[in-house]
Amino acid sequence: MASKSFNAFAMAQAQFDKVAELLGLDPATRDMLRNPMREYHFSLPVRMDDGSFRVFRGYRVQHNDARGPGKGGIRFHPQETVDTVRALSMWMTWKCAVVNIPLGGSKGGVVCDPHHLSMREQENLCRAWVRAVARDVGPVLDVPAPDVMTSSQHMLWMLDEFERIHGGKYPGFITGKPVGMGGSLGRTEATGYGVVFTIREALKELNLRAQDTLASVQGFGNVAQYAIELYRQLGGTVVCVSCWDQEAQEAVSFRNQKGIELDQLRKITDRFGGIDRKKAASLGLEVLPGDVWLEQEVDILIPAALENSITADNVNTISRRVKLIAEGANGPTTPDADHVLKERGVFVIPDFLANAGGVTCSYLEQVQSNMNYFWEKDEVLSKLDVMMTSAFLDVLKVSRNRKLPMRDSAYVIAVERVARACHDRGWV
């Protein structure tokens, strides 16, 4: 999570302001797009297992829905803040626009630590969140999904509560559902695979072969695991991964210079992506401080954990060998660090392009749910590949033509599309 001195929303607004200047947006359009259209803050009273009540703080922020219903995950995190949720909702708007799917941007969160809640308490919390916002979300308004420390089970509880309230079946209300309950095949792999689809295309641009490259990955959750899986299938080698050690309350890195064995690590990983230190050491992995992943002599860095990971304080520890950074996480690189990377000529695939595989597959799940239809896994992943590759090539074309970094090019495409939708609707 972002530190107290770091404001994710201020960073998101600064990124937008830069692009608004590039595009010459009028003041009203700038004002509309740099702030959320709607915000919901609510207190969630939950009965705990011991019979007592505890009140949690919850949020839903709807940044912009000019291009379609809002779309964005719900995260459970003890350090959640409304400014983080605001930033993520804005990034969701640009993410949906850059991959050209007809959705807007939203985000939700609850200040809690699910590690310290029983499954029944988590269920009560999910249902309380839906009750608080049930009139303001839905298949044609705003469609939630899983995010940090939420799962398909949480989504199913939320769907059930929404359907109880509205008295019908609305599988398109939420995505990331279990496959047997209206979820999409391929959704589990989608974000991580999407990251690697963009890496594959970037390597072509850099005249590199995947089998000649080494990578280091921050995080070992769902996104990181499937990015590692597909990257290794392309022939690449991952030499270092990091994760959060819940017991020690600190990040930790694991390194094997000959290459990480993904299946071995998965066997010693908990459901939150935490790797067992002792078991990792017994497998021959070096156990190192959490920031070591960033300092590796590799060609590719994949920050796939939380925001604000690459900053002015640590960007100069990145090896000169690094040619490509694919942002699997949301907002992992601060603007001042981004400037340093640009000066060094590092090819950065920005977060809202690189990790858009998740929302793209969520859109495919939403379409299936609304049609009461079902696609096979290969078809879903094939559609995902086509959409991610097309989005990457669109951004690359603008980058070449306007001589802009990939992040600026992606923003130009996304902001232009959303601004045009707002204008065409007569909002500004």
C-alpha positions in Angstrom: 0.0 0.0 0.0 1.0 3.6 -0.4 2.9 5.1 2.5 1.5 8.0 4.4 3.7 10.5 2.6 2.6 9.3 -0.8 -0.8 10.1 -2.3 -1.8 7.8 -5.1 -4.6 10.1 -6.2 -2.3 13.2 -6.5 0.0 11.0 -8.6 -2.9 9.9 -10.9 -4.0 13.6 -11.2 -0.5 14.7 -12.1 -0.3 12.0 -14.8 -3.6 13.2 -16.2 -2.7 16.9 -16.1 0.4 16.2 -18.2 -1.7 14.5 -20.9 -4.4 17.1 -20.7 -1.8 19.7 -21.5 -0.5 17.5 -24.4 -4.1 17.2 -25.8 -5.0 20.8 -25.2 -8.2 19.8 -23.3 -10.6 22.7 -22.4 -10.9 23.6 -18.7 -14.3 22.0 -18.2 -13.2 18.6 -19.6 -10.1 18.7 -17.5 -12.1 19.4 -14.4 -14.5 16.6 -15.1 -11.8 14.0 -15.9 -9.4 14.8 -13.1 -12.0 14.1 -10.4 -14.5 11.2 -9.8 -18.1 11.7 -10.9 -19.4 10.0 -7.7 -18.1 8.6 -4.4 -19.7 6.5 -1.8 -18.3 6.3 1.8 -20.0 4.0 4.2 -19.7 2.4 7.6 -20.2 -1.4 7.6 -21.4 -2.9 10.9 -20.5 -6.6 10.9 -21.4 -9.3 13.5 -18.2 -11.1 14.5 -18.0 -14.8 15.5 -17.9 -14.0 19.2 -21.3 -12.1 18.8 -19.8 -8.6 19.1 -20.2 -6.0 16.3 -17.3 -4.3 14.6 -17.6 -1.4 12.2 -15.5 -1.3 9.0 -15.0 1.6 6.6 -15.9 0.9 3.0 -15.8 2.9 -0.3 -17.0 2.8 -3.9 -15.7 5.5 -6.3 -17.1 5.9 -9.8 -14.6 8.0 -11.8 -16.3 8.2 -15.2 -19.0 6.2 -17.0 -19.2 8.1 -20.3 -18.1 5.0 -22.3 -20.2 2.5 -20.4 -20.9 1.0 -17.0 -18.2 1.5 -14.3 -15.8 -1.4 -13.9 -13.3 -2.1 -11.2 -12.3 -4.3 -8.3 -13.0 -4.3 -4.6 -9.9 -4.7 -2.4 -9.7 -5.6 1.2 -6.6 -4.1 2.8 -5.8 -2.8 6.3 -4.1 0.3 4.9 -6.8 1.1 2.3 -7.5 4.9 1.8 -10.1 6.7 -0.2 -7.3 8.5 -2.2 -6.0 5.1 -3.2 -9.5 4.0 -4.3 -9.9 7.3 -6.2 -6.6 6.8 -8.0 -7.4 3.3 -9.0 -10.9 4.3 -10.2 -9.3 6.9 -12.5 -6.7 4.3 -13.8 -9.6 1.9 -14.5 -11.2 4.6 -16.7 -8.0 4.8 -18.8 -7.4 1.1 -18.7 -10.9 0.3 -20.2 -10.4 3.1 -22.8 -6.9 2.0 -23.9 -8.1 -1.5 -24.7 -11.2 0.0 -26.2 -13.9 -1.9 -24.3 -17.2 -0.1 -23.6 -16.8 0.4 -19.9 -15.9 3.2 -17.5 -13.8 3.2 -14.4 -14.7 2.5 -10.8 -13.0 1.0 -7.7 -14.0 -0.2 -4.3 -12.3 -1.0 -1.0 -12.8 -2.0 2.6 -10.3 -1.1 5.4 -9.8 -4.6 6.9 -7.3 -7.4 7.1 -8.9 -10.7 5.9 -6.0 -12.6 7.4 -7.6 -11.9 10.8 -11.2 -12.6 9.8 -12.9 -16.0 9.7 -14.7 -17.0 6.5 -18.1 -16.3 8.1 -16.9 -12.8 9.1 -15.6 -12.2 5.6 -19.0 -13.3 4.2 -20.8 -10.9 6.5 -18.5 -8.1 5.4 -19.1 -8.8 1.7 -22.9 -8.8 2.2 -22.7 -5.6 4.2 -20.7 -3.8 1.4 -23.4 -4.8 -1.1 -26.2 -3.7 1.1 -24.6 -0.3 1.5 -24.3 0.4 -2.3 -26.9 -1.9 -3.9 -28.9 1.0 -5.4 -25.8 2.4 -7.1 -24.2 -0.6 -8.7 -25.4 -3.3 -11.1 -25.0 -4.8 -14.6 -25.9 -1.5 -16.3 -24.4 0.8 -13.8 -21.2 -0.4 -12.2 -19.7 -3.9 -12.2 -17.3 -4.9 -9.4 -14.6 -7.6 -9.5 -12.0 -9.2 -7.2 -8.8 -7.2 -6.3 -6.2 -7.3 -3.6 -7.1 -10.0 -1.0 -10.6 -10.7 -2.5 -11.5 -13.8 -4.4 -14.2 -15.5 -6.5 -15.9 -16.6 -3.2 -16.2 -13.0 -2.1 -17.7 -12.1 -5.4 -20.3 -15.0 -5.2 -21.4 -13.8 -1.7 -21.7 -10.3 -3.1 -23.7 -11.5 -6.1 -26.0 -13.5 -3.9 -26.7 -10.5 -1.7 -27.4 -8.3 -4.7 -29.8 -10.8 -6.1 -31.6 -11.1 -2.8 -32.1 -7.4 -2.6 -33.2 -7.0 -6.3 -35.3 -10.2 -6.5 -33.8 -11.8 -9.6 -30.8 -13.3 -11.3 -28.2 -10.8 -12.3 -25.0 -12.7 -13.1 -23.7 -9.7 -15.0 -23.6 -7.6 -11.8 -20.1 -8.9 -10.8 -17.2 -10.6 -12.5 -14.5 -12.9 -11.2 -17.2 -15.4 -10.1 -16.5 -19.1 -9.8 -16.6 -20.8 -13.2 -19.5 -23.0 -12.2 -21.5 -20.0 -11.1 -21.2 -17.8 -14.3 -17.5 -17.0 -14.2 -15.4 -17.2 -17.3 -12.7 -19.7 -18.1 -9.4 -18.0 -18.5 -10.2 -15.3 -15.9 -7.6 -16.7 -13.4 -4.8 -16.4 -15.9 -6.0 -13.3 -17.7 -4.1 -10.4 -16.0 -0.8 -12.3 -15.8 -1.1 -13.6 -19.3 -2.0 -10.1 -20.5 1.2 -8.7 -19.0 3.2 -11.3 -21.0 1.3 -10.7 -24.2 2.5 -7.1 -24.1 6.0 -8.2 -23.1 6.1 -10.5 -26.1 5.2 -7.6 -28.4 7.7 -5.3 -26.7 10.5 -7.8 -27.1 9.9 -7.8 -30.8 10.2 -4.0 -30.8 13.5 -4.3 -28.8 14.8 -7.1 -31.2 15.1 -9.5 -28.3 14.2 -13.2 -28.0 12.3 -14.2 -24.9 14.6 -17.3 -24.5 17.6 -14.9 -24.3 16.2 -12.9 -21.4 16.1 -13.0 -17.6 13.4 -11.4 -15.5 12.8 -10.4 -11.8 9.3 -10.2 -10.4 7.8 -8.3 -7.5 5.0 -10.2 -5.9 3.8 -13.8 -6.1 0.1 -13.4 -6.2 -2.2 -14.4 -9.0 -0.9 -11.8 -11.5 2.8 -12.6 -10.9 2.3 -16.4 -10.9 0.6 -16.5 -14.3 2.9 -13.9 -15.8 5.8 -16.1 -14.7 4.0 -19.2 -16.2 3.5 -17.7 -19.6 6.9 -16.0 -19.7 8.6 -19.3 -19.0 6.5 -20.9 -21.7 7.9 -18.3 -24.1 11.4 -19.5 -23.1 12.3 -16.8 -20.5 14.0 -17.4 -17.1 12.8 -15.8 -13.9 15.7 -15.5 -11.4 14.0 -13.6 -8.5 10.6 -13.1 -7.0 9.4 -11.2 -3.9 6.4 -11.5 -1.7 4.9 -10.1 1.6 5.7 -12.1 4.7 2.5 -11.8 6.8 4.1 -13.2 10.0 7.2 -10.9 9.9 5.2 -8.0 8.4 7.8 -7.3 5.8 8.6 -8.0 2.1 11.1 -10.8 1.3 12.8 -11.8 -2.0 13.8 -15.3 -3.2 16.5 -15.9 -5.8 17.8 -18.7 -7.8 20.3 -17.6 -10.5 19.6 -20.7 -12.5 15.9 -19.9 -12.6 12.9 -20.1 -10.3 10.9 -23.4 -10.5 7.3 -22.1 -10.5 5.6 -25.4 -9.5 8.0 -25.8 -6.5 7.2 -22.3 -5.2 3.4 -22.7 -5.7 3.5 -25.7 -3.4 4.9 -23.6 -0.5 2.7 -20.5 -1.1 -0.4 -19.6 0.9 -3.6 -18.3 -0.7 -2.5 -14.7 -0.3 0.8 -15.2 -2.3 3.0 -15.6 0.7 6.0 -17.9 0.3 7.2 -20.0 3.2 10.8 -18.8 4.0 12.1 -22.0 5.6 10.7 -24.3 2.9 12.1 -22.0 0.2 15.5 -22.1 1.8 15.3 -25.9 1.9 14.7 -25.9 -1.8 18.0 -24.0 -2.3 16.6 -20.5 -2.9 18.5 -17.5 -1.4 16.2 -15.7 1.0 17.0 -11.9 0.7 15.5 -8.5 1.7 12.3 -7.5 0.0 13.7 -4.8 -2.2 16.4 -7.0 -3.8 14.1 -8.0 -6.6 14.6 -4.5 -8.1 18.4 -4.7 -8.1 18.8 -7.9 -10.2 21.0 -8.2 -13.3 18.1 -9.0 -15.6 16.6 -7.7 -18.8 13.0 -7.4 -17.6 11.4 -6.2 -14.4 7.8 -7.0 -13.6 6.4 -5.1 -10.6 3.3 -7.1 -9.9 2.4 -6.3 -6.3 1.2 -2.9 -5.0 1.6 0.8 -6.0 4.6 3.1 -5.3 7.2 0.4 -5.7 9.7 2.2 -8.0 10.5 5.7 -6.6 13.2 8.4 -6.8 14.8 6.7 -3.8 15.4 3.3 -5.4 15.2 3.8 -9.2 19.0 4.2 -9.4 19.5 0.7 -7.9 18.0 -0.8 -11.1 20.7 -2.5 -13.1 21.8 -0.9 -16.4 21.1 -4.3 -18.0 17.3 -3.7 -17.6 15.7 -2.9 -20.9 12.0 -3.5 -20.2 9.7 -2.9 -17.3 6.1 -4.3 -17.6 3.9 -2.9 -14.9 1.7 -5.7 -13.7 0.7 -3.7 -10.6 -1.3 -0.5 -10.6 0.8 2.7 -10.2 4.1 1.0 -9.3 6.3 3.8 -10.7 6.2 7.3 -9.4 6.5 10.2 -11.9 10.0 11.2 -10.7 11.2 7.6 -11.1 9.5 7.4 -14.5 11.5 10.4 -15.6 14.8 8.7 -14.7 13.7 5.5 -16.6 12.9 7.6 -19.6 16.3 9.3 -19.5 17.9 5.8 -19.4 16.0 4.6 -22.4 14.1 1.8 -20.5 11.1 0.7 -22.4 8.2 0.9 -19.9 4.8 -0.8 -20.6 2.5 1.3 -18.4 0.2 -0.4 -15.9 -3.1 0.4 -17.4 -2.0 -1.2 -20.7 0.2 -4.1 -19.3 -2.3 -5.3 -16.7 -5.5 -4.6 -18.7 -5.8 -8.4 -19.3 -7.9 -8.7 -16.1 -10.5 -6.1 -17.0 -10.6 -7.3 -20.6 -11.4 -10.8 -19.5 -13.8 -9.4 -16.9 -15.6 -7.7 -19.9 -15.7 -11.0 -21.7 -17.2 -12.6 -18.6 -19.7 -9.8 -18.3 -20.7 -10.3 -21.9 -21.2 -14.1 -21.4 -23.2 -13.5 -18.2 -25.5 -10.9 -19.8 -26.1 -13.2 -22.8 -26.4 -16.4 -20.6 -23.7 -17.8 -22.8 -20.4 -19.7 -22.3 -17.1 -19.7 -24.2 -14.3 -22.3 -24.0 -11.0 -21.4 -22.4 -9.0 -21.3 -25.6 -11.6 -19.0 -27.2 -11.4 -16.6 -24.2 -7.6 -16.5 -24.2 -7.5 -16.1 -27.9 -9.9 -13.1 -27.7 -7.8 -11.7 -24.9 -4.6 -12.1 -26.9 -6.1 -10.3 -29.9 -7.4 -7.4 -27.8 -4.2 -6.9 -25.8 -2.0 -7.1 -28.8 -4.2 -4.7 -30.7 -4.1 -2.2 -27.8 -0.3 -2.5 -27.5 0.2 -1.9 -31.2 -2.2 1.1 -31.1 -0.1 2.6 -28.3 3.2 1.8 -30.0 2.0 3.5 -33.2 1.2 6.7 -31.3 4.6 6.4 -29.5 6.4 6.3 -32.8 4.4 8.9 -34.6 4.4 11.5 -31.7 7.8 10.5 -30.3 6.3 9.9 -26.9 7.1 7.3 -24.2 4.6 4.4 -24.1 3.0 5.7 -20.9 2.2 9.1 -22.5 1.0 7.4 -25.7 -1.3 5.1 -23.8 -2.7 8.1 -21.8 -3.2 10.1 -25.0 -5.3 7.3 -26.6 -7.3 6.7 -23.4 -7.9 10.3 -22.4 -8.8 11.3 -25.9 -11.4 8.5 -26.1 -13.0 9.3 -22.8 -13.0 13.1 -23.5 -14.6 12.5 -26.9 -17.4 10.4 -25.2 -18.0 13.1 -22.7 -18.2 15.7 -25.5 -20.4 13.5 -27.7 -22.9 13.1 -24.8 -23.0 16.8 -24.3 -21.6 16.6 -20.7 -18.9 19.3 -21.4 
